[in-house]
Amino acid sequence: MKNTRIQRFLCSPIKQNQNQVTLTGDAAHHLIRVLRLKIGDKVCVFDQSGYEWDAEIVAKKRQSVEVALLTCHQPDVESPVHITLLQSISKSKRMDLVVQKATELGVHRIVPMLSKNTVVRLNAKNTPRKMNHWKKITIGASEQSGRVRLPEILEPQELNQDLLSQYKQGIGFFLDTTGTDNFSAGKATNITVAIGPEGGFSNDEKTIAEKSGYKIVKTGPRLLRTETAPIMALSILQYLYGDFLN
């Protein structure tokens, strides 16, 4: 049985009164080579403006697809709470999973961190490639999950007090096995949550977080993997402060 789910694609910014848009790059490749959609098939496009458009394929070329814009919508899908995820970089597939699931869970910003126990080390040569790779993951996850804005993903940065202070907006949570706090803290519209690497945060990093005003939160009696902890934390935060009850 044919899958009737409407496929969504990120497109270039759409101007007022524009009635057609061209899909290129990965979007066109996926549409033509993978999904094998045909002229006349319906799709959905969004341009990060907060709007999305019902659309119809009107022309196909080797490396591009023309779609006609039909009805414009402004879906209420973005989380009302802006969450910044400070995530210690982990090995390839684990970090990919974090970026994907954080996007699906409505995170506003992702800041990859290099902490004391971070195993993965990046340099000027491989950082741009990693950034491009992570950006593609946010695009795919946003297309799949129905988001109309991509999360911002910043270049990797060293974990220090300046970093923690710079990105702490509203409430800050710092996950650590020695924590005594919890996620409950009244109302919040801006939240920052910091997740450590496989080896956890160091005592010095915990001290820096405390000085920066973060609540040190223990994640329960079981030790979570670095890719499991953000999924757990973001789910709780969206339940307490976001839109999981809607």
Long-range contacts (C-beta under 8 A, 24 or more apart in sequence): 6-42, 6-43, 6-44, 6-54, 7-31, 7-35, 7-37, 7-43, 7-44, 7-143, 8-43, 8-44, 8-45, 8-46, 8-52, 8-143, 8-144, 8-146, 9-43, 9-44, 9-45, 9-46, 9-143, 10-45, 10-46, 10-47, 10-48, 10-139, 10-142, 10-143, 10-150, 11-45, 11-46, 11-47, 12-47, 13-47, 13-48, 13-49, 14-45, 14-47, 14-49, 14-51, 14-53, 14-69, 18-69, 19-68, 19-69, 20-58, 20-66, 20-67, 20-68, 20-69, 21-45, 21-55, 21-66, 21-67, 21-69, 22-64, 22-65, 22-66, 22-67, 23-64, 23-65, 23-66, 23-67, 24-63, 24-64, 24-65, 26-136, 26-139, 27-65, 28-63, 28-64, 28-65, 29-63, 31-57, 31-65, 32-60, 32-65, 43-67, 45-69, 46-148, 48-148, 48-149, 48-150, 49-148, 50-74, 50-78, 50-148, 50-149, 51-148, 52-148, 74-148, 75-146, 75-148, 77-146, 77-147, 77-148, 78-106, 78-147, 78-148, 78-149, 79-106, 79-107, 79-108, 79-238, 79-242, 79-243, 80-189, 80-242, 80-243, 81-188, 81-189, 81-190, 81-191, 81-237, 81-238, 81-241, 81-242, 82-108, 82-109, 82-169, 82-189, 82-190, 82-191, 83-107, 83-108, 83-109, 83-191, 83-192, 83-193, 83-234, 83-237, 83-238, 83-242, 84-108, 84-109, 84-110, 84-111, 84-167, 84-169, 84-190, 84-191, 84-192, 84-193, 85-109, 85-110, 85-111, 85-193, 85-195, 85-230, 85-234, 86-111, 86-113, 86-159, 86-163, 86-164, 86-167, 86-192, 86-193, 86-194, 86-195, 87-111, 87-112, 87-113, 87-195, 87-230, 88-112, 88-113, 88-114, 88-115, 88-117, 88-118, 88-159, 88-195, 88-196, 88-197, 88-226, 89-113, 89-114, 89-118, 89-120, 89-122, 89-156, 89-197, 90-118, 90-119, 90-120, 90-197, 90-198, 90-226, 90-227, 91-119, 91-120, 94-225, 94-226, 94-227, 95-120, 95-134, 95-227, 96-133, 96-134, 96-137, 97-227, 98-195, 98-226, 98-227, 98-230, 98-231, 99-134, 99-137, 99-138, 99-141, 99-153, 100-137, 100-138, 100-140, 100-141, 101-141, 101-230, 101-231, 101-234, 102-151, 102-230, 102-231, 102-234, 103-137, 103-138, 103-141, 103-142, 103-145, 103-147, 103-150, 103-151, 104-141, 104-144, 104-145, 105-231, 105-234, 105-235, 105-238, 106-147, 106-234, 106-238, 106-242, 106-243, 107-151, 107-234, 108-151, 108-152, 109-151, 109-152, 109-153, 109-154, 109-167, 110-134, 110-138, 110-151, 110-152, 110-153, 110-154, 111-154, 111-157, 111-163, 111-167, 112-153, 112-154, 112-155, 112-156, 112-157, 113-156, 113-157, 113-158, 113-159, 113-163, 113-194, 114-156, 114-157, 114-158, 114-159, 115-159, 115-196, 115-197, 115-201, 115-202, 115-205, 116-159, 116-201, 116-202, 116-204, 116-205, 117-196, 117-197, 117-198, 117-199, 117-200, 117-201, 117-202, 118-197, 119-197, 119-198, 119-199, 122-156, 127-155, 127-156, 130-156, 131-155, 159-205, 159-208, 160-208, 161-208, 161-211, 161-212, 164-194, 164-208, 164-209, 164-212, 164-214, 165-212, 167-192, 168-192, 168-212, 168-213, 168-214, 171-215, 172-209, 172-212, 172-213, 172-214, 172-215, 173-214, 173-215, 173-217, 173-233, 173-237, 174-201, 174-206, 174-209, 174-210, 174-214, 174-215, 174-216, 174-217, 175-217, 175-218, 175-219, 175-229, 175-233, 176-200, 176-201, 176-206, 176-209, 176-216, 176-217, 176-218, 177-218, 177-219, 177-223, 178-206, 178-216, 178-218, 179-215, 179-216, 179-217, 179-218, 179-219, 180-216, 180-218, 181-215, 181-216, 181-217, 181-218, 182-215, 182-217, 183-217, 183-233, 183-236, 183-237, 183-240, 184-240, 185-215, 187-241, 188-241, 189-241, 191-237, 191-241, 193-230, 193-233, 193-234, 193-237, 195-226, 195-229, 195-230, 195-233, 196-226, 196-229, 197-226, 198-225, 198-226
